[in-house]
Amino acid sequence: MGDGAALADRIAERRAGAGDPGALVGELRRALVLVPYDRGGLWTAEFGGIRWVCGFTDEAALARFAEERAVVEGAEDASRSWEYAAFRGARLLDEVIPAMGVPAGVAVNVADPDGSMLFPPVVGIVPDAVAVDADVDVPSGGRGL
C-alpha cells in the first residue's frame, strides 16, 4: 500500500539509471510522505523558480533533515521538536500542489544526497492545469525523471 521504503527503493533504482519513471511517480502517489511543518504551514523551499514541498519517506530521513537544519540554523535549533503531517503522495500532487498558486513540486529526502529525488511540476506528475509545461509540445519519447 505504498510505504516509504518502497518509494526509497524506486528512487534508488532511478538514480542508478534503471527503473521506470512512470513507476516511480506511481510509487510516490501510493506512498505516505512525511512533510514537516514550518511556521504554521508545510515546509517548503524555493529553488529555480519552483516552490518545493519537502517530504520524507520515513522518520529517519526526516531526522537527517532536522540534523542538517540544526547545523545551518545554529545550536538552538538542535533541540527543536519537528511536527509533521503524513500525506499520501497523490494528495500532495493532486490537491496540495495546485492549492499553492505558484509553480510547485515535491522534493523527497532532500538531506540524502544519494537518495533524494525531485518531482517537478510537469505534465504526468502534477495536474495539467498547474504543470509548467502544459502548453509545450513534447517530442515523441516523452520525458524522464
Contacts in CASP RR format, 6 or more apart in sequence:
PFRMAT RR
TARGET T0000
AUTHOR 0000-0000-0000
METHOD contacts of the structure
MODEL  1
MGDGAALADRIAERRAGAGDPGALVGELRRALVLVPYDRGGLWTAEFGGI
RWVCGFTDEAALARFAEERAVVEGAEDASRSWEYAAFRGARLLDEVIPAM
GVPAGVAVNVADPDGSMLFPPVVGIVPDAVAVDADVDVPSGGRGL
1 30 0 8 1.000
2 27 0 8 1.000
2 30 0 8 1.000
2 31 0 8 1.000
2 32 0 8 1.000
3 31 0 8 1.000
3 32 0 8 1.000
4 31 0 8 1.000
4 32 0 8 1.000
4 33 0 8 1.000
4 57 0 8 1.000
4 58 0 8 1.000
5 57 0 8 1.000
5 58 0 8 1.000
6 27 0 8 1.000
6 30 0 8 1.000
6 31 0 8 1.000
7 27 0 8 1.000
7 28 0 8 1.000
7 31 0 8 1.000
7 33 0 8 1.000
7 57 0 8 1.000
7 108 0 8 1.000
8 57 0 8 1.000
8 58 0 8 1.000
8 61 0 8 1.000
8 109 0 8 1.000
8 115 0 8 1.000
10 19 0 8 1.000
10 23 0 8 1.000
10 24 0 8 1.000
10 27 0 8 1.000
11 24 0 8 1.000
11 57 0 8 1.000
11 108 0 8 1.000
11 109 0 8 1.000
11 115 0 8 1.000
11 116 0 8 1.000
11 117 0 8 1.000
12 115 0 8 1.000
13 19 0 8 1.000
13 24 0 8 1.000
14 21 0 8 1.000
14 24 0 8 1.000
14 117 0 8 1.000
14 145 0 8 1.000
15 114 0 8 1.000
15 115 0 8 1.000
15 117 0 8 1.000
21 143 0 8 1.000
21 144 0 8 1.000
21 145 0 8 1.000
22 145 0 8 1.000
24 117 0 8 1.000
24 145 0 8 1.000
25 119 0 8 1.000
25 124 0 8 1.000
25 125 0 8 1.000
25 145 0 8 1.000
28 89 0 8 1.000
28 93 0 8 1.000
28 106 0 8 1.000
28 108 0 8 1.000
28 119 0 8 1.000
29 88 0 8 1.000
29 89 0 8 1.000
29 90 0 8 1.000
29 93 0 8 1.000
30 88 0 8 1.000
30 89 0 8 1.000
30 90 0 8 1.000
31 57 0 8 1.000
31 88 0 8 1.000
31 89 0 8 1.000
32 86 0 8 1.000
32 87 0 8 1.000
32 88 0 8 1.000
32 89 0 8 1.000
33 55 0 8 1.000
33 56 0 8 1.000
33 57 0 8 1.000
33 86 0 8 1.000
33 87 0 8 1.000
33 88 0 8 1.000
33 89 0 8 1.000
33 92 0 8 1.000
33 106 0 8 1.000
33 108 0 8 1.000
34 55 0 8 1.000
34 56 0 8 1.000
34 57 0 8 1.000
34 58 0 8 1.000
34 59 0 8 1.000
34 61 0 8 1.000
34 62 0 8 1.000
34 84 0 8 1.000
34 85 0 8 1.000
34 86 0 8 1.000
35 42 0 8 1.000
35 43 0 8 1.000
35 53 0 8 1.000
35 54 0 8 1.000
35 55 0 8 1.000
35 56 0 8 1.000
35 84 0 8 1.000
35 85 0 8 1.000
35 86 0 8 1.000
35 87 0 8 1.000
35 92 0 8 1.000
36 42 0 8 1.000
36 43 0 8 1.000
36 54 0 8 1.000
36 55 0 8 1.000
36 56 0 8 1.000
36 62 0 8 1.000
36 65 0 8 1.000
36 66 0 8 1.000
36 82 0 8 1.000
36 83 0 8 1.000
36 84 0 8 1.000
37 43 0 8 1.000
37 82 0 8 1.000
37 83 0 8 1.000
37 84 0 8 1.000
37 85 0 8 1.000
38 44 0 8 1.000
42 53 0 8 1.000
42 85 0 8 1.000
42 96 0 8 1.000
43 53 0 8 1.000
43 54 0 8 1.000
43 55 0 8 1.000
44 51 0 8 1.000
44 52 0 8 1.000
44 53 0 8 1.000
44 54 0 8 1.000
44 104 0 8 1.000
45 51 0 8 1.000
45 52 0 8 1.000
45 54 0 8 1.000
45 107 0 8 1.000
45 110 0 8 1.000
46 52 0 8 1.000
49 103 0 8 1.000
50 103 0 8 1.000
50 104 0 8 1.000
50 105 0 8 1.000
50 120 0 8 1.000
50 121 0 8 1.000
50 132 0 8 1.000
51 100 0 8 1.000
51 102 0 8 1.000
51 103 0 8 1.000
51 104 0 8 1.000
51 105 0 8 1.000
52 104 0 8 1.000
52 105 0 8 1.000
52 106 0 8 1.000
52 107 0 8 1.000
52 110 0 8 1.000
52 118 0 8 1.000
53 92 0 8 1.000
53 96 0 8 1.000
53 97 0 8 1.000
53 100 0 8 1.000
53 104 0 8 1.000
53 105 0 8 1.000
53 106 0 8 1.000
53 107 0 8 1.000
54 65 0 8 1.000
54 107 0 8 1.000
54 110 0 8 1.000
55 62 0 8 1.000
55 106 0 8 1.000
55 107 0 8 1.000
55 108 0 8 1.000
55 109 0 8 1.000
55 110 0 8 1.000
56 62 0 8 1.000
56 65 0 8 1.000
56 84 0 8 1.000
56 108 0 8 1.000
56 109 0 8 1.000
57 108 0 8 1.000
57 109 0 8 1.000
61 109 0 8 1.000
61 111 0 8 1.000
61 112 0 8 1.000
62 82 0 8 1.000
62 84 0 8 1.000
64 111 0 8 1.000
64 112 0 8 1.000
65 109 0 8 1.000
65 110 0 8 1.000
65 111 0 8 1.000
66 80 0 8 1.000
66 82 0 8 1.000
67 78 0 8 1.000
67 111 0 8 1.000
68 111 0 8 1.000
69 77 0 8 1.000
69 80 0 8 1.000
70 77 0 8 1.000
70 78 0 8 1.000
70 80 0 8 1.000
87 96 0 8 1.000
89 106 0 8 1.000
92 106 0 8 1.000
93 106 0 8 1.000
93 119 0 8 1.000
93 125 0 8 1.000
93 126 0 8 1.000
93 127 0 8 1.000
94 126 0 8 1.000
94 127 0 8 1.000
97 104 0 8 1.000
97 105 0 8 1.000
97 106 0 8 1.000
97 121 0 8 1.000
97 126 0 8 1.000
97 127 0 8 1.000
97 130 0 8 1.000
98 126 0 8 1.000
98 127 0 8 1.000
98 129 0 8 1.000
98 130 0 8 1.000
101 130 0 8 1.000
103 121 0 8 1.000
103 130 0 8 1.000
103 132 0 8 1.000
104 121 0 8 1.000
104 126 0 8 1.000
104 130 0 8 1.000
105 118 0 8 1.000
105 119 0 8 1.000
105 120 0 8 1.000
105 121 0 8 1.000
105 125 0 8 1.000
105 126 0 8 1.000
106 118 0 8 1.000
106 119 0 8 1.000
107 116 0 8 1.000
107 117 0 8 1.000
107 118 0 8 1.000
107 119 0 8 1.000
108 116 0 8 1.000
108 117 0 8 1.000
108 118 0 8 1.000
108 119 0 8 1.000
109 115 0 8 1.000
109 116 0 8 1.000
109 117 0 8 1.000
110 116 0 8 1.000
117 145 0 8 1.000
119 125 0 8 1.000
119 145 0 8 1.000
120 132 0 8 1.000
121 130 0 8 1.000
121 131 0 8 1.000
121 132 0 8 1.000
122 131 0 8 1.000
122 132 0 8 1.000
122 133 0 8 1.000
122 143 0 8 1.000
123 131 0 8 1.000
123 133 0 8 1.000
123 134 0 8 1.000
123 138 0 8 1.000
124 131 0 8 1.000
125 131 0 8 1.000
128 134 0 8 1.000
END
